[in-house]
């Protein structure tokens, strides 16, 4: 008999409620839960991929060890002991180990609550992760301004009247560092009540096509636009934090300092630099500085550039200056059922001398853009062994081909992964976790990013079979074995559910895990509400409006503003995402692969004509560090001078298609991105605005 199970989709940040229909261990269907307190029945194609992953015959079920280049299955305890013994030997030789954590870990609370002990056993103060590939500038601005790396002010879209989006595509992502399931419907509801949406993006994205206003912008120039908007607000006498509330009571004395620091910038020069007209800049400013509740939101496009930290500070500054921070319908701070902000430390920032020079280290996260160098370049701190937890940095970090070389050179590489991937193929051991329906789920990191205050827990839909292990159990097994091999005390590893219960009860809402588990549709704690100054984590409960670190970085931007590019005949490369993709993790889902190839080079008609490129032609795309070949897609959805390749593809390394199900491996955009380009305040990789040369391939052999 079929059974119905309510749970939350853990694939992306939207955390939509779903209903899973099962017959035994077979998944019959996955559909949206209309009663879920946050997602309201919405579902995207990615949720259906949960069944594909759970039932995939290609998914690994047993630990693998590489012997003479071939994979052999081994037992768990044997794998743990062998790994621990090899690591102990390397430690005795004074060789450094490292840890990389991929994006899926943010969607697995049990790993989050276990990995700290693993890091301590390994003696790791610092780690590498996907955070420095797309989001660490958010965390720096939040730490410096609000006192906590996870205290994010998100648009209150359900009551907003003017939403301005820079470099974000929530119509495809349903939020990114902004948990907003069913974004399209919420945006249309805003427009139906008389509100407007403005999108600034070098591509006419899915979100831009829903917008009332769309403006093309040159990649990497968002800093100029944001400063110009601030200057336009000043020129229009619209800088007034108290326009709609007494926000000044929660500010330090930094606003005059910020105004002075931006005084020398000229709107005309800024307009020419970013490619958006002065009239349009003043119009955007007028909407943000008007009487109706407004919100400015920036995401991936303003993060993965040389001035990502400045961009996120300027976004916060504009919301503060217009009085829209902490305003109903503006940008607000969530207060979820499990409030990590109130019970976890605020985070850290320091400058460190690295192989690439002085680099900001946020949350003890080393720049993943420098990982290959940290492995390959001889030095006292050269990495010789590494653990990768649910990560695929070969496809997600700059110059993936160099990282291929680096990982292959390690003396020990252990990968926790469900598949043999572009990254895990280099491992000495692959330790596969259980299927997605065999895990419970609580969105610890995404509650503070949500458009509504909620609590939602999902028990495992299926029991684990045989000697299968969850991710946290693998980490716990490694921790215990390594502690024995290092001859140190074995830590007392707590059951994650118990820790989750304690965190819930410690949070202001005072819920227990039993309370939340008894509500399969989630618990609605109400709409976002003004919460300053209590929500702030600074010592004096004041917002640091103009942090010195960010003010100093304005000098670097002034130099960039006056510089001229010497790249003749080059185009500027940007990424893009699709609602049927989630980074590199769903390429084994047959139902998501249906339809036309999505890994194409999107190019403007004028740029294509100049190069005699026709739609569907195979073209080569060359950067300083690499070259790929793929089909051209001629479209005026990208501005002239811009080309776009989607991220998350490239499941075909050295002629070996590592995804059995995938017939469309595509190419990796990160074989082109440059590890030398980072935001030095955070180490965040520059993945947009990479100069490339595009040429038509005269024959397929040239393309290969």
Secondary structure by P-SEA (a helix, b strand, c coil): cbbbbbbbbcccccbbbbbbbbccccccccccccccccccccccccccaaaaaaaccccccbbbbbcccbbbbbcaaaaaaaaaaaaaaaaaaccccbbbbcccccccaaaaacaaaaaaaacccccccccccccaaaaaaaaacccccccccccccccccbbbbccccccccccccccccaaaaaaaaaaaabbbbbbbccccccccccccbbbbbcccaaaaaaaaaaaaaaaaccccccccccccccccccaaaaaaaaccccaaaaaaaacccaaaaaaaaaaaacccbbbbbbcccccccccaaaaaaaaaaaaaaaccccccccbbbbbccccccccccccbbbbbbccccbbbbccccccccaaaaaacccccccccccccccccccccccaaaaaaaaaaaccbbbbbccccccccccccbbbbbcccccbbbbcccccccccccbbbbbccccccccccccaaaaaaaaaaaaaaaacccccccccaaaaaaaaaaaccccccaaaaaacccccccccccccccccccccccccccccaaaaaaaaaaaaaaacccccccbbbbbbbccccccccccccccccccccccccccccaaaaaaaccccccbbbbbcccbbbbbbbbbcccccccbbbbbccccccccccccccccccccccccccccccccccccccccccbbbbbbbbcccccccc
